């Protein structure tokens, strides 16, 4: 998982150009996906059912909000190709730091119809832009509600509720004009096409050596999960010790993750003066801490606090990385994809940088049944409860779609690691 960004915020509006967007889409299809991201093609399903339930013509045509999961660094490119095949156009909300990587990247994204958002701040310009996209209805709106890339394709991470809030607010306004807003959950699955265990074994061996925890997957006496757990545990303990925190005396991975992330967060929360709410998950606590840290680090009037906030950001990132692992993710279904994702995630966390795709993959995109927002804006429905209900419904639909794609996966990535 890559570091959070606390660069000074700048809003990048969409500047969609149909011709440029088409050219970029072709480049994405024939060059970026297969040659850079190693995704040979994208297969799309669910379109017939989606089209049959949408009103796409006339003044009262449905407004569409696409809500895909975000399991890999290839998702935006995969989704852009799926949208091309589906015949939709969309404007996409994207993290502002992506636009700051280069002027060319920013230009390309804006011409495709993307606009920036400060995910950890109160970004009124982005919210206003998103609402305008839905209100006008010329293009669909796309938001990735997980907010981050978790490198965990088979399990959807709890959605942020900002997309549901935005959709319900727009639906209330548009209902006055007999116009529907339809939330469309989208399931993305990227799977390996070939046996890439030799590459994974080398990558895991290098990680083990870097963390003074040697391993060898070519030794049949050691399972992939055992090696991953040992190396991951070594990394967690090392990071805790480097920050003056005492690692727990347990070999249970779930306990180690819970204790370690909790200890880092408790120390951090005390430093920045916040308390967790009852029922908050570890991820919720990280998000709350990050909002405070981000506010400090992007405030030019708080230069005196920036040095301290830098260490807070480091702690928040450590907690986020630790609690983003599912202790039984590999154990419950040790497929090549799950083993690969976990090793790649470990490598990214240890190195602090994105790693190149290790082998050729195939992308699958399933458009799930659209959810009309009428029932969520019905009279008597409390606002916060409606937002929670819509968020939960979209999250469940995406997870069900991922499960269906996995059940139909005939490729090496869906096979048990030991059976290849």
Secondary structure, DSSP 4 states (H G I P E B T S, - for coil): -PPP--PPP--------HHHHHHHHHHIIIIIIIIIS-EEEEEEE-HHHHHHT---SSTTPPEEEEEE---STTHHHHHHHHHHHHT--EEEEEEHHHHTS-HHHHHHHHHHTEEEE-TTS--HHHHHHHHHHHHH-SSEEE--TT-S--S-TTSPPPPPSHHHHHHHHHHHHHHTTT--EEEEEEEEEEEE-S--HHHHHHHHHHHHHHTT----TTSTTS-HHHHHHHHHHHHHHHHHHHTT-PPPS---HHHHHHHHHHHHHHHHHHHHT--PPTT--HHHHHHHHHHHHHHHHT-GGGHHHHHHHHHHHHHHHHHHHHHTS-TTHHHHS-BHHHHHHHHHHHHHHHHTSPPPP-S-EEEEEEEEEEEESGGGSSTT--HHHHHHHHHHHHHHHHHHHHHHHHHT--SGGGSBGGG-
